[in-house]
Amino acid sequence: MLLHSCCAPCTIYPFDRLQSEGFAVTGFFYNPNIHPFCEFEKRLQAVCDFYRTAGHELLIDAAYDVSAFIEAVYGSGARRCETCWRMRLRTVAQMGREIGADAVTTTLLFSIYQDNDTLAGIGREESRDAGVEFYYEDFRAGWREGQRRARELSIYRQKYCGCIFSEEERYKKKIAALMETKRRA
């Protein structure tokens, strides 16, 4: 099983579930959406540390091409997440085919903040096109457990999905308050 790992905290529960189901898991880090570079480095290091500790292989596509990511999602509006997921899951499916994986899946299915149905649909489409099976499981059932374990293991836990757009959304209220303060000054 090739497991696309978006970050270490989201990897813990899906990794354990797949192991418990008898899958031999290989990780794959491919996340060109993560911005800024210092955030990208933190997440990559945390994923590397997790797989090294678990004693499992991790494949890495460490391309950091924010321009290509923004070009791909710009103008997608409310569908930018779908565009991002498709971009990443296409590469995951292609990598799965290249290494001869029986199936591929993603830790994106763990997040309670993502649209699981849309993600699964995109995963199935991209995997079908690449000629590899997409394994679907609703990993959100383990959200609390995975977050608890990440804290216990002192794994770096980020506060946004990684893209520059979600970073802006994360600070929307703070930005509005700052703008209001500046207007009155």
N, C-alpha and C positions, 0 to 999 in steps of 0.2 A: 504494500500500500504506500503510495506517495502521498504524504500529508503536507499540504501547503500550510506553512506556519506564518501567520501575520505578525505574531509577537509571542513571547514566552508565556505570559499569563494565560493567553487564549489557547496555548498548545497543551498545557498540562492535562486537562480533563479529556479532550479528544484523543490524545496520545494514549492515556491510560485505558480508555474505553476500547480503542482499537487493539491494543495489546491484549486486553482481557478477552476479546473476541477471537484471538488467535492470529491476528495479522502481524506480519513482519513489517515494521514501520520504518520508512526512510523519510526524513524531513526535507522540505524544500522551502528556502527563504527567497521569495521574489515579491518585492513590495515597492515599486517605483513611485508610489503615491506618498510615501513618508517624507515629510518636510518639517523643519530644516534638516540639514545634514547631521547635525549633532544628535537629533532625535533618531535619525536613521541608524547612526552608529550605536546608540544605546540599545535600540531594539535588536539589531543584528547581534551585538555582543551577548545580550540576554538569551537569545535563541541559541546561539552557539554554546553558551554555558549549559543551558538546559540539555541539549542533545549530547554534549560531552559527558555530563553527569549521568544521563540515562544510558550511555554506552551505545548510542545509535547513530547511524550515518546521517549527516545533514549536507544536502546539496545547496549551494549558494549561488544566486545570480545577484551580485552586488552592484548591478548597474544603478547609478544614481543620475537619472535624467529627468529632472523636474520639468524642463521645457517640454519634453515629449509627453509627459503625463498631463500637463496643463493643456497642451495642444489637443490631446485626445478628449479631455473632459470639458474643455471650455465650450460654452454654448449648449451644453446638455441640460442646463437648468436643473430642475428637480430630478432629472434622470442621471445626474453625474455619478452617483454611487453605482448605478447599474453599469455605466460605461467603464468605470474603474474595475468593478468586479469582473466584467467580461474580459477586459485587458489582462487581468491577472490570471483568471481561470483558463483562458486560452493558452497562456504560457505554461501553466501547471499541467494541462492536458497534453500539450506537446512534449513536455519533459517526461511525463508518465509514459507516453508512447516511446520516446527515445531510449529510456532505460529499461523498457519491457515490464513496467509495473502492471499488475493485474487490474488495479483500480487506482483512482485518485480521489482525494477529498480535500476539504479545507477547514481550517480553524475558524474561518469567518462564520461558519454555522454554529459556533459557540456563543457568539455575542448576542446579548438580549437587545442590542441597539440596531441590529441589522434586520433586513427583510428576508427571513429564512426561505420563504416560498420562492421569491424572485431569485435569490442566490442559488437555490437548488435547480431551478429551471435553467439558469445560465450555465451552471456546472454540467448539467445533463447535455445541453446543446453543444457546448465546447468540447466535451469529452467524446460525444458521438462523432463530431466532425474530425476529431483527432484519432478516432478508432480505439479508444480506451474506455473502460467502464467508469462511471461516476458513482461513488459510494455516498449515499445520503443517510445521515442520521441527524436527528435534532439534538445536537450536543448542548443546547441551552438548559436542559434538565440539570446539568452539572455546574451551572453558573456559580452558585454560591460556594460549592466545594472547590472549584478551580480557583476562585478568587482567594478563598481561605488558604489554600495550599501555596499560592503565589506569595502571600504575605508571610506564611511560615518559612518559606524557602528564601525570603528576602530578595525575590526576583523583581527587577525593575517593572513598575506598573505605570503605564502612560495614562494620560487623561483625555485623549482624543484619538480618533481613528488613525490620524497620521497625516492627512492631506491638509493643504493650506486652507482649504475652504472650511473644513471642520474646525481647524484652529481658530478661524475668524468667528464661527458660530459659537465656539466655546467662550469667547470673550464679548459676545454681542451686548449683554447688559452692561458690562464694564465700559465698553466703548461708548455706548449711548450715554452713560453717566458722565464720562469724561467729556464728551462733546457738549453736553448740557452745561457742565461746569465752565468750559471754555467760552461758551456763548455768553454767559453771565459775567465773565471776567472783563 
